[in-house]
Amino acid sequence: MSLNLFRVIGDFSHLASIFILLHKIQQLKSCAGISFKSQVLYMLVYITRYLDLPWTTSPYNFIFKVLFICSELYIIYLMARAYKPTNDPNLDTFHVEFLLGFAALLALLFPYKYTFLEVCWAFSIWLESVAILPQLFMLQRTGEAEAITAHYIAALGMYRALYIPNWIYRYFNESAHKVDTIAVTAGILQTILYSDFFWIYYTKVMRGEKFKLPV
């Protein structure tokens, strides 16, 4: 995948979301308000997408892949071990098996090639598009979130939203003029899932108010 401004900003927004989450957990010594199920899904996304890590020749891609995998492993460790008492499973109740089934079905039905790596890549793309749902469901159950948690979700959503102009840029500036239908469709779906959150984030958090869902 070629680099352009939209992709680079999107990647750094993705990385920023992880650092914001780590800062929140470490500073408050708590993972309250964070969906452990969403974090496990993201870990699965990285594992299935970056199976080609040993053969990655681009230093940029290699560094980001390693950073995403290692940071997500650390987040899961903090939530499962170091700060486990602050993690309330009674709020994190989304049935992720439906998301896994959704991603697996589409990956098996519509891969670009029926190879192990391609099916796993397609699975990771579809799973990432819905991996935020347990986190959003938890927000809906609690009705509010700390500002730093809202910043984390916003940065994560911004990363994928920025990939939309990235795909448009690539279509018009690369000689092949190919559309990555899996990534584009999944990216649009993911951005739609964030739409309500973004509106509340803009009207509340960006104006200095607490993130709170309307009654």
Secondary structure, DSSP 4 states (H G I P E B T S, - for coil): ----HHHHHHHHHHHHHHHHHHHHHHHHT--TT--HHHHHHHHHHHHHH-TTGGG---HHHHHHHHHHHHHHHHHHHIIIIITGGG--TTT----HHHHHHHHHHHHHHS-SSSSHHHHHHHHHHHHHHHTTHHHHHHHHHHSEE-HHHHHHHHHHHHHHHHHHHHHHHHHHHSTT----HHHHHHHHHHHHHHHHHHHHHHHTGGGT--EE---
